[in-house]
Amino acid sequence: MKSVKSKKTINHNYTFIDLFAGIGGFHIAMNQLGGECVYAAEWDINSRKTYKANFYNETNLFDSLGNATDNFASDITKVDVNSIPDHDILCAGFPCQPFSQAGLKKGFNDTRGTLFFNILEIIKAKQPKAFLLENVRGLLNHDKGKTFSIIERELKELDYTFHFKVIKASEHNLPQHRPRLYIVGFRKDILDDFDFPESVPLTKTMSDIFDGAEVNKTIGYTLRVGGKHSALSDRRNWDGYLVNGSVRRIKPKEGKRMQGFSDDFIFPVSDSVAMKQLGNSVAIPVVFSIGKNIIKVLEEN
């Protein structure tokens, strides 16, 4: 994987925006595919620090002094959607706020109280060629399936196709289960159908994550945000492994590798905060594989 801090290339094949950007997992994957990030939004101050530390060479997001421009928003709810640059692909790991009170009414009224509504507003205003959304797999059954029905209906009403699949990180050569829901859509004038990428053989194991050591698990637990340091025998344990016969806890070095970040990815925050950020991030190889198929469709159409 190439270094995140490589200079911005001159020629890009397409443009994308990175909403609820976190620390830039979408950014890395889509940039590796030849894309230019023309806009990002992230409200968490520590995540913004990490994003800046790794992407300040992206001149459309930061000025020559490293200060964030208007194209790196902190609060997407306060942004004039028409000020967002035009783009080919909208990427978002959007928060799954409760839709329980949303009901199944027509139009936007039933999603107005959620951050998902901001995605809808942007899609409606900017009409990107495609979108790629990521969330926890529990979204499929949230509120007895009503939440997902609302999301599907609202996106289809904007004249976009709707394709979804639960994909594990381990299906794209990361030794971590991490099942996540991915939603892809295209403007209907571009495409009616889409195929998610096939799984690839798992060649990396937790031994690779721990520099070749002997580890008690081949595929690791899903990285999480909280609940650290449970006993190895505890069902809540997710960060503890038996490595060369001793108990080791996942730290940012191992967490980066489990999510597909390069070793030179920078965390200008404490290890505890870095682990939280990694637990909230996307698995980069999964996004890369899906993005590759999206771009193939755009090139063919």
PyMOL commands that set and color helices and strands:
alter all, ss='L'
color gray80, all
select helices_A, chain A and resi 25-32+45-55+76-78+81-83+109-111+116-126+137-157+169-172+206-209+252-259+271-280+284-300
alter helices_A, ss='H'
color red, helices_A
select strands_A, chain A and resi 14-19+35-41+72-73+89-92+130-136+163-168+179-186+240-243+246-249
alter strands_A, ss='S'
color yellow, strands_A
deselect
rebuild
show_as cartoon
